[in-house]
Each structure stands twice: as C-alpha cells, then as structure tokens.
Amino acid sequence: MTNFTYFCTTPTKEEAIKIAKYLVDKKIVACVNILENIISIYHWKNSIEQGNEFLLIMKTTEEKSKLLIETIEKIHSYDTPECIGIKIENGSQKYLKWLKDVLK
C-alpha cells in the first residue's frame, strides 16, 4: 500500500480545523497537522496576491487520494483549493503501519 502526504491551505484557522476534523472523522486521512502563519504569494485573476493562510498536512493512502481531492474541492471555501500530494517513499514502519490500520 502506497502512502501519501497532501497539502492544502485555508484562509482561516476555523476552516482548517473544520476540514481536518471532517477528513479524520470520515477516515479519508489518518492525521492532519495544521501550521499557522503561512504567508502565501500567488497569481490570481491576473494579479499577484499575498495572504496569510493555514497549511494542512494530511496523511493518507493511495486508495483514498481521489476521495481526498474530491472532498477538498467540495467542502473548501476557495474556488480553486490547493490539494497536492507527495508519495511517502520512506518513514517509520510503526507510523506507516498505524496509518494503514486507521484507514482500513
């Protein structure tokens, strides 16, 4: 089973917590870390924008990846929410087993 870490930003702490709790409750992800005070600079509608955001770091399996992306797109307040995944190549075997067990 291949595991992934996904990243997503939100405009508020409340939305970050709401999304994280939903994803964990539905067993779409095993864990979400929320980092505060992220400064994002990006192109949007022909201008360069800057904003403070909250970064969600979400751990899941390859099997749940499509559902994770679809869920983020459905429940997120942004028109085009970030939801990008990176394959976990290596890690603590105990942690990776826990992740797999949680998402059975």
C-alpha positions as CSV (number, residue, x, y, z in Angstrom):
1,M,0.0,0.0,0.0
2,T,1.4,3.4,-1.0
3,N,1.0,6.3,1.3
4,F,0.8,10.0,0.5
5,T,1.2,13.3,2.2
6,Y,-1.2,16.0,0.9
7,F,-1.0,19.8,1.3
8,C,-3.9,22.2,1.4
9,T,-4.2,25.8,2.6
10,T,-7.2,27.6,4.1
11,P,-7.9,31.3,4.8
12,T,-8.8,30.8,8.4
13,K,-7.9,28.6,11.4
14,E,-11.6,27.7,11.8
15,E,-11.9,26.3,8.3
16,A,-8.6,24.4,8.7
17,I,-9.9,22.7,11.8
18,K,-13.3,22.0,10.3
19,I,-11.8,20.4,7.2
20,A,-9.3,18.4,9.3
21,K,-12.0,17.0,11.7
22,Y,-14.2,16.1,8.8
23,L,-11.4,14.2,6.9
24,V,-10.3,12.4,10.0
25,D,-13.8,11.5,11.1
26,K,-14.7,10.1,7.7
27,K,-11.3,8.1,7.7
28,I,-10.2,9.8,4.5
29,V,-7.0,10.7,6.2
30,A,-5.3,9.3,9.3
31,C,-3.9,12.5,10.5
32,V,-3.8,16.3,9.8
33,N,-1.2,18.7,11.1
34,I,-2.2,22.4,10.9
35,L,0.5,25.0,10.6
36,E,-0.3,28.7,11.3
37,N,1.2,31.9,10.0
38,I,1.8,30.8,6.5
39,I,2.4,33.6,4.0
40,S,1.3,32.7,0.5
41,I,2.2,34.7,-2.6
42,Y,0.5,33.6,-5.8
43,H,-1.1,34.6,-9.1
44,W,-4.9,35.0,-9.0
45,K,-7.0,36.7,-11.7
46,N,-4.2,38.5,-13.4
47,S,-2.5,39.9,-10.3
48,I,-0.1,38.9,-7.7
49,E,-1.8,38.3,-4.3
50,Q,-0.4,37.8,-0.8
51,G,-2.3,36.4,2.1
52,N,-1.9,34.7,5.5
53,E,-3.1,31.1,5.4
54,F,-3.1,27.9,7.4
55,L,-1.4,24.8,6.0
56,L,-2.9,21.4,6.4
57,I,-0.5,18.5,6.1
58,M,-2.6,15.4,5.6
59,K,-1.5,11.7,5.6
60,T,-3.5,9.1,3.6
61,T,-3.2,6.1,1.3
62,E,-3.2,6.0,-2.5
63,E,-6.6,4.3,-2.4
64,K,-8.1,7.3,-0.5
65,S,-6.3,10.0,-2.6
66,K,-9.0,10.6,-5.2
67,L,-11.7,10.8,-2.5
68,L,-9.5,13.3,-0.6
69,I,-9.1,15.6,-3.6
70,E,-12.8,15.4,-4.4
71,T,-13.8,16.1,-0.8
72,I,-11.4,19.1,-0.5
73,E,-12.9,20.5,-3.8
74,K,-16.4,20.1,-2.4
75,I,-16.1,21.4,1.1
76,H,-13.4,24.1,0.7
77,S,-14.3,27.8,0.5
78,Y,-11.7,28.6,-2.2
79,D,-12.8,28.4,-5.9
80,T,-9.5,26.5,-6.7
81,P,-8.2,24.9,-3.4
82,E,-4.7,23.6,-3.3
83,C,-4.7,19.8,-2.9
84,I,-1.3,18.3,-3.9
85,G,0.1,15.0,-2.9
86,I,3.6,13.7,-2.4
87,K,4.3,10.0,-2.3
88,I,5.9,8.9,1.0
89,E,9.0,7.0,0.0
90,N,10.2,6.1,3.4
91,G,9.3,6.5,7.1
92,S,8.9,5.0,10.5
93,Q,7.4,1.5,9.9
94,K,5.4,1.8,13.1
95,Y,3.8,5.0,11.9
96,L,3.2,3.7,8.4
97,K,1.5,0.6,9.8
98,W,-0.6,2.8,12.1
99,L,-1.7,4.9,9.1
100,K,-2.7,1.8,7.2
101,D,-4.6,0.3,10.2
102,V,-6.5,3.6,10.8
103,L,-7.7,3.8,7.1
104,K,-8.7,0.2,6.6
